[in-house]
Amino acid sequence: MVKNAGNIAKLADNLADERHAALITSDISRRYFSGFTSSAGMILVTKEVSYLLIDFRYFDKAKERVTDCEVALLENAKSQLMSLLIKHGITTVSIESSAMTVTELDRYKANYSFIKFDSSRELSDMIEKMRVIKTPEEIEKIVKAQRIAEKAFSRLLRDIKPGQTEKHVAALLEYYMAEYGSDGKSFDTIAASGVNSASPHAVPTEKKLENGDFLTLDFGATYDGYHSDMTRTIAIGKVTEEMKRMYDAVLFANLDAMKAIRADISGKVVDSVARATLDAWGYGKYFGHGLGHGVGLEIHEAPTASPSSQYMLKDGMILTDEPGAYISGKFGVRIEDMVVVTNDGCRNLTETTKELIVIN
């Protein structure tokens, strides 16, 4: 019998008693607690011991790699889970309410009528509270993903030329990240030039890069399940005074927000610092999204920094710092770094320069 260990042990410690269990069914949470990536399976966490039930596609690898709980071949989920619940005398099971559908919950209730299913947010909130503070090992993986992305970006800068399409640029960047060791892209790469850069979440098109364009690149790599995220806006050919002024405004907003980020300050306050800087430059009305978000096993996770953020920043949190300004029909600028919150400030994980790069 494998005793609870690692993150599973922390979760088990929060169970009410020996008759209480937690059922982990989401892919991300299953990865977080087992350290193993799969698209199917479940983890039953009890006070004494926990079980990863996983199908034949992953079973052999899971047996090799998973050490924090017992690994069992998933053959008949209903009967296997029934046996474990009875074996441990479980009467209450907490579920991930943020990840389970109503239909799935109804099916569990019908299959296990002797169990009380706790569908409150308690388990989901508990998992979020655990995940939001990154361990040194998690930060190291995020840094490795970031270095891959930065290396790919540096190579891309040597290859970008006027006349290339946004789709071509995005594809090159994704190829370079893969070549340098990314397990996969963090999200669909954004490559937006000219008027398209005025759309924060633009999709790469057949538009060709032209002299006088801003080109906004928002991209990330993954390493062992962990994501990175960065944005740089570069210029193609010439840069007008208007373009340079907007770039400087966004850059100062990024720098001012970074000076404000530290433990025990709210995400709302940090966002307001960047917003105030852009207001002072006359671009506040063109900043239509929040300043930042957490990054980890998911590209968007807690905490957030925005006008409506309810999060208090804590030591060990990861946060993006990505102010932007976007003038419809003209151009836009976004600069994004990824930082670790510390008790006396923050540590920037992004090493790529923020000085305006001009491609000639």
SULCOR-V739719 format. One record per pair of residues at least 6 apart in sequence whose ideal C-beta (glycine too) atoms are under 8 Angstrom apart, sorted by the first residue. I is the first residue (numbers start at 0). GAP is how many residues later the second one is. D is the distance in whole Angstrom. If there is no record, write none. Layout:
# SULCOR-V739719
I,GAP,D  I,GAP,D
This chain:
# SULCOR-V739719
0,47,8  0,48,5  0,69,7  1,47,6  1,48,8  1,65,7  1,66,7  1,67,6  1,68,5  2,6,8  2,45,7  2,46,6  3,8,5  3,41,7  3,43,8  3,44,7  3,45,6  3,46,5  3,64,7  3,65,7  4,62,7  4,63,4  4,64,8  5,27,8  5,29,8  5,62,4  6,25,6  6,26,5  6,61,7  6,123,7  7,25,5  7,26,8  7,35,7  7,37,6  7,42,5  7,60,5  7,61,6  8,59,8  9,120,6  10,11,6  10,22,7  10,34,5  10,115,7  10,116,7  10,119,7  11,10,8  11,33,6  11,34,7  11,35,6  11,38,7  13,112,6  14,6,7  14,7,6  14,30,7  14,31,7  14,32,6  14,79,8  15,76,7  16,30,7  17,28,7  17,29,5  17,30,7  17,70,7  17,71,7  18,69,8  18,70,6  18,71,6  18,72,5  18,73,6  19,27,7  19,70,7  19,71,8  19,72,5  19,73,8  19,74,7  20,23,6  20,24,6  20,25,5  20,64,7  20,67,7  20,69,5  20,71,7  20,72,5  20,73,7  21,22,8  21,23,4  21,71,7  21,72,5  21,73,8  21,101,6  22,19,6  22,20,8  22,21,6  22,22,8  22,70,5  22,71,7  22,72,5  22,73,8  22,85,8  23,6,6  23,9,6  23,18,6  23,19,4  23,20,8  23,21,7  23,72,7  24,17,5  24,70,7  24,71,6  24,74,6  24,75,6  24,79,8  25,70,5  25,73,4  25,74,8  26,10,8  26,11,7  26,12,6  27,71,8  27,269,5  27,270,6  28,14,8  28,67,6  28,70,7  28,98,6  29,6,8  29,8,7  29,11,6  29,12,7  29,13,6  29,22,8  30,6,5  30,7,8  30,194,6  30,266,6  31,95,7  31,98,8  31,99,6  31,265,6  32,10,6  32,12,8  32,35,7  32,36,8  33,9,6  33,18,5  33,28,7  33,32,5  33,34,7  33,35,7  34,30,7  34,31,7  34,33,7  35,16,7  35,18,8  35,22,7  35,25,7  35,26,5  35,29,5  35,30,5  36,188,6  37,16,6  37,19,8  37,20,4  37,24,7  39,14,7  39,15,5  39,17,7  39,18,7  39,34,8  40,11,6  40,12,6  40,13,4  40,14,7  40,17,7  40,33,6  41,10,8  41,11,5  41,32,8  41,35,7  41,39,7  42,7,6  42,8,7  42,9,5  42,10,8  42,26,7  43,6,6  43,7,5  43,9,7  43,37,7  43,40,6  43,41,8  44,24,8  45,42,5  45,44,7  47,40,7  48,20,7  48,21,6  49,18,7  49,19,4  49,20,7  50,18,6  50,19,5  50,20,8  50,21,6  50,33,6  51,10,6  51,14,6  51,17,5  51,18,7  51,19,5  51,20,7  52,19,5  52,20,8  52,21,4  52,24,7  52,27,6  52,28,7  53,8,5  53,17,7  53,18,8  53,19,7  53,20,5  54,18,7  54,19,5  55,17,7  55,18,8  58,12,7  58,14,5  58,15,8  61,9,5  62,8,5  71,8,7  73,6,7  77,33,5  80,31,7  81,29,8  81,30,7  83,6,8  84,8,7  84,27,7  84,30,6  89,25,7  90,23,7  90,24,7  90,25,6  91,23,7  91,24,5  91,25,8  91,26,6  92,15,8  92,19,8  92,22,5  92,23,7  92,24,5  92,25,7  93,23,8  93,24,4  93,26,8  93,28,6  93,29,4  94,10,7  94,13,7  94,22,6  94,23,7  94,24,6  94,28,6  95,27,6  95,28,5  95,31,7  96,22,5  96,23,7  96,24,5  96,26,7  96,27,5  97,23,7  97,26,4  98,25,7  99,19,8  104,12,7  104,14,6  107,7,8  107,9,6  108,6,8  108,8,6  127,173,8  127,174,5  130,165,6  130,166,7  130,170,7  130,171,7  131,162,6  131,169,7  131,170,5  131,171,6  131,182,8  131,185,6  132,181,6  132,182,8  132,183,4  132,184,6  133,8,7  133,162,6  133,182,5  133,183,7  133,184,6  133,206,7  134,181,8  137,88,6  137,158,7  138,177,8  138,179,7  138,201,6  138,210,8  140,82,5  140,83,5  140,84,7  140,85,4  141,81,8  141,84,5  141,85,7  141,86,6  141,153,7  141,154,7  141,176,6  141,196,7  141,207,7  142,206,6  143,79,4  143,80,8  143,82,8  144,37,7  144,41,8  144,75,7  144,76,5  144,77,6  144,78,4  144,81,6  144,82,6  144,83,4  145,75,7  145,82,4  145,84,7  145,192,6  145,203,5  145,204,6  145,205,8  146,204,8  147,29,6  147,32,5  147,33,5  147,34,5  147,73,4  147,75,7  147,80,7  148,28,6  148,33,7  148,70,6  148,71,6  148,72,4  148,79,5  148,81,6  149,80,7  149,200,7  149,201,6  149,202,5  150,25,8  150,29,5  151,21,6  151,24,4  151,25,4  151,27,8  151,28,6  151,30,8  151,67,8  151,69,7  152,20,7  152,64,7  152,66,7  152,77,8  152,79,7  152,199,6  153,198,7  154,21,5  155,13,7  155,16,6  155,17,5  155,20,6  155,61,8  156,77,7  156,200,7  156,202,7  158,13,6  159,9,6  159,49,7  159,55,8  159,74,8  159,76,8  159,199,5  160,48,7  160,198,8  161,46,7  161,47,5  161,48,6  161,49,6  161,74,6  161,75,7  161,197,8  162,45,5  162,46,7  163,44,7  163,45,5  164,39,8  164,40,7  164,41,5  164,42,6  164,43,5  164,44,8  165,25,4  165,26,7  165,27,6  165,30,7  165,38,4  165,39,5  165,40,7  165,41,5  165,43,8  166,24,8  166,37,5  166,38,7  166,39,6  168,22,4  168,35,7  168,40,7  168,46,7  168,48,7  169,19,4  169,20,7  169,21,4  169,34,4  169,49,8  172,16,6  172,18,7  172,44,7  172,46,6  173,11,5  173,15,6  173,45,8  176,8,7  176,42,7  176,44,5  177,6,8  179,41,8  180,40,8  180,42,7  181,39,4  181,40,6  181,41,7  182,38,8  182,39,5  182,40,6  182,41,7  182,42,7  183,38,5  184,34,7  184,35,7  184,36,7  184,37,7  185,33,7  185,34,3  185,35,6  185,36,6  185,41,4  185,42,6  185,43,6  185,113,5  186,32,8  186,33,6  186,42,8  186,112,5  187,15,7  188,15,7  188,28,7  188,29,7  188,30,4  189,11,7  189,12,6  189,13,8  189,14,7  189,26,7  189,27,7  189,28,4  189,29,7  189,41,8  190,13,5  190,24,7  190,25,8  190,26,6  191,7,6  191,10,4  191,12,7  191,23,7  191,24,5  191,140,8  192,14,6  192,16,5  192,17,7  192,20,4  192,21,7  192,22,5  192,23,8  192,43,7  193,13,7  193,16,6  193,18,8  193,19,4  193,20,7  193,137,7  194,134,6  194,135,7  194,136,7  195,6,5  195,9,7  195,11,6  196,16,8  196,17,5  196,18,7  196,19,5  196,36,7  196,129,8  196,134,5  196,135,4  196,136,7  197,128,5  197,129,6  197,130,5  197,131,7  197,132,6  197,133,6  197,134,4  198,127,7  198,133,7  199,88,7  199,89,6  199,124,6  199,126,6  199,132,7  199,134,7  201,14,8  208,6,6  208,27,5  209,26,7  209,27,8  210,25,6  210,26,3  210,27,6  211,24,7  211,25,6  211,26,5  211,27,8  211,28,7  212,22,7  212,23,4  212,24,8  212,118,8  213,19,6  213,20,7  213,21,6  213,22,8  213,29,6  213,117,5  213,118,7  213,119,6  214,18,7  214,19,5  214,20,7  214,21,6  214,144,8  215,15,7  215,16,8  215,17,5  215,116,6  215,117,7  215,118,6  216,14,7  216,15,6  216,16,8  216,17,7  217,11,8  217,12,8  217,13,4  217,116,7  217,118,7  218,10,8  218,11,7  218,12,8  219,7,5  219,8,4  219,9,4  219,10,7  219,75,8  219,79,7  220,6,8  220,7,5  221,6,7  224,72,6  225,70,6  225,71,6  226,68,5  226,69,7  226,70,7  226,71,7  226,72,5  227,67,7  227,110,7  227,121,8  228,66,5  228,70,6  228,91,6  228,107,7  228,109,6  229,106,5  229,107,7  229,108,6  229,120,5  229,122,7  230,91,6  230,103,5  230,104,6  230,105,3  231,103,7  231,104,8  231,120,6  231,122,8  231,125,7  232,14,7  232,17,8  232,99,8  232,100,5  232,101,6  232,102,6  232,123,8  233,122,7  233,123,4  233,124,7  233,125,6  234,8,7  234,121,6  234,122,7  234,123,5  234,124,7  235,122,8  235,123,5  236,121,7  236,122,7  236,123,6  238,8,8  238,117,7  238,119,6  242,88,7  243,112,7  244,36,8  245,37,6  245,79,5  245,81,8  245,85,8  245,87,5  246,86,5  246,109,5  247,33,8  248,28,7  248,29,6  248,32,4  248,33,8  248,34,5  248,76,6  248,84,8  249,28,7  249,33,8  249,73,5  249,74,6  249,75,5  249,83,5  249,84,7  249,85,5  250,84,6  250,103,6  251,25,5  251,29,7  252,21,4  252,22,8  252,24,4  252,25,5  252,28,8  252,34,8  252,70,4  253,20,7  253,67,6  253,68,8  253,69,5  253,81,5  253,82,8  253,83,7  253,100,7  255,17,5  255,18,6  255,20,8  255,21,5  256,13,6  256,14,8  256,16,5  256,17,4  256,20,8  256,34,6  256,35,8  256,48,8  256,64,5  256,66,7  257,63,5  257,79,7  257,81,7  257,88,6  257,90,7  258,14,8  258,86,8  259,9,7  259,10,5  259,13,4  260,9,6  260,52,7  260,58,7  260,60,7  260,78,6  260,80,6  260,84,7  260,85,4  261,51,7  261,79,7  261,80,7  261,81,7  261,82,6  261,83,5  261,84,6  262,50,6  262,51,5  262,52,5  262,78,6  262,79,7  262,80,5  262,81,8  263,48,6  263,49,7  263,50,7  264,47,7  264,48,6  265,43,7  265,45,7  265,46,5  265,47,7  266,24,8  266,25,8  266,36,6  266,37,5  266,38,4  266,39,7  266,42,3  266,43,8  266,44,4  266,45,8  266,46,6  266,52,8  267,37,7  267,38,7  267,39,6  267,40,7  267,41,5  267,42,8  269,21,6  269,22,8  269,35,5  269,43,7  269,49,8  270,19,6  270,20,4  270,21,8  270,34,5  270,35,5  270,36,6  270,38,6  271,35,7  273,13,8  273,17,5  273,47,8  273,49,4  274,9,6  274,12,6  274,16,8  274,32,8  274,48,8  275,8,8  276,46,8  277,6,5  277,8,7  277,9,5  277,45,6  277,47,6  282,42,4  285,39,4  285,40,5  285,41,6  285,46,8  286,36,6  286,37,6  286,38,6  286,39,8  287,38,7  288,17,8  288,35,7  289,14,6  289,15,6  289,16,3  289,17,7  289,18,8  289,19,7  290,14,4  290,15,6  290,29,8  290,30,6  290,31,7  290,32,6  291,12,7  291,13,4  291,14,8  291,27,5  291,28,4  291,29,5  291,30,6  292,7,5  292,8,7  292,10,8  292,11,5  292,12,7  292,26,7  292,27,6  293,6,7  293,7,4  293,8,5  293,9,5  293,10,7  293,23,7  293,24,6  293,25,6  293,26,8  294,6,7  294,23,5  294,24,8  294,25,6  294,43,6  295,22,6  301,9,6  302,6,7  302,8,4  302,10,6  302,14,6  302,16,6  303,7,6  304,6,8  304,14,6  304,16,8  312,6,7  312,28,5  313,27,6  314,26,6  314,27,6  314,28,5  315,24,7  315,25,7  316,23,7  316,24,4  317,20,6  317,21,7  317,22,6  317,23,8  317,31,8  318,19,8  318,20,6  318,22,6  318,27,8  319,16,6  319,17,7  319,18,5  319,19,8  320,15,7  320,16,5  320,17,8  320,18,6  321,12,6  321,13,7  321,14,3  321,15,8  322,11,7  322,12,7  323,8,6  323,9,6  323,10,4  323,11,8  324,7,6  324,8,6  325,6,4  325,7,8  325,8,8  334,19,6  335,14,8  336,11,5  336,12,7  336,13,4  336,17,8  337,10,8  337,11,5  337,12,5  338,7,4  338,8,6  338,9,5  338,10,6  338,11,8  339,6,6  339,7,5  339,9,6
